[in-house]
């Protein structure tokens, strides 16, 4: 139609569909989330878009290999240059009460199979031998939630691992403030390796 299209590609959607295929086992879902069809559509759009915004040089290189014009593929980082709220002090969030003396490890994001959260729960369970006051707070929601809850229960880890559910962006700073460390335990998949998480 001659209308310029600007393609925002924080995620490489075909690779994300392929990496998270196990999260959507139903036949209808597999048809709607067909990675091969998404790759074809991706290639079609990339070659014709007025601009393609990506978050890493690796993702840009992929776009160029698919036929994007070099001046149309632009890297736009997805992490803010300054986060002053990280230095601010906040009261302990209500769902962290009882962990005042804990070294809190924080994960914040979508709960998907490629996030490495089952491994993180296992790691914190083992780390307690060396750091008895360690605790893991997981903020987010997604298909992995039931498996995480089941694993936490099976390990008897409920005292030091909490699934806190989804929180809006404005609710995040108090959790940052009380965390000793943030983790990004994503598994090495083609999708994860070409994108940059907002952590």
C-alpha positions, 0 to 999 in steps of 0.5 A: 500500500506504499505505507512505510513500516517500521519493524520493532524487533526486541525479540526475534520472534521466529527464534522465540517461537522455536525456543518456546515450542514446548510451552505450547503443546496443543495442535492449534497453538502449534499451527498458530505459532508455526516458526517456519511460517514466522521465519518466512513472514519475518524475512518478507517484512525485514526486506521491505521495512523502512527500518528494523529496530533490533537490540544487539549487533548479532540481531542486526547481522541476522537482519542483514543476512535476510536482506535488510538494507544496511541503513534500515537495520538499526541497533537500539539498546533496550537498557536505560542509561541511568536507573536512579531508583536503584540507589533509592531506599524503600520500605520492605515490600509486604511479600518479602516480610520475614526476609529482613536478614536474608541475602535476596537473589532476585529474578524479574521477568516472564516465567518461560522454560528458557529462563533457567529458573528451575536451575536457579531454584536448584542452585539456591537450594545448594548455595544454602550450605555455604550461605544459609541466609540466601533467599530467591524472590521470583517476580513474574508470571508465565507457563513455567509458574506451575512447574516452579511451584511444584519444584519448590514444593518438592525441594521443601524450599518454600522457606527461602524461595518465593514466587511473587507473581507479576508486578508492574514496572512501577512496583519494581524499585523496592525489590531492586532496593532490597535485593543483594543480587539480580540474576539472569539465568537464561539458558543458551538458546539461539533466541536468547543469544541474539537478544538482550534481556532488559535486566 
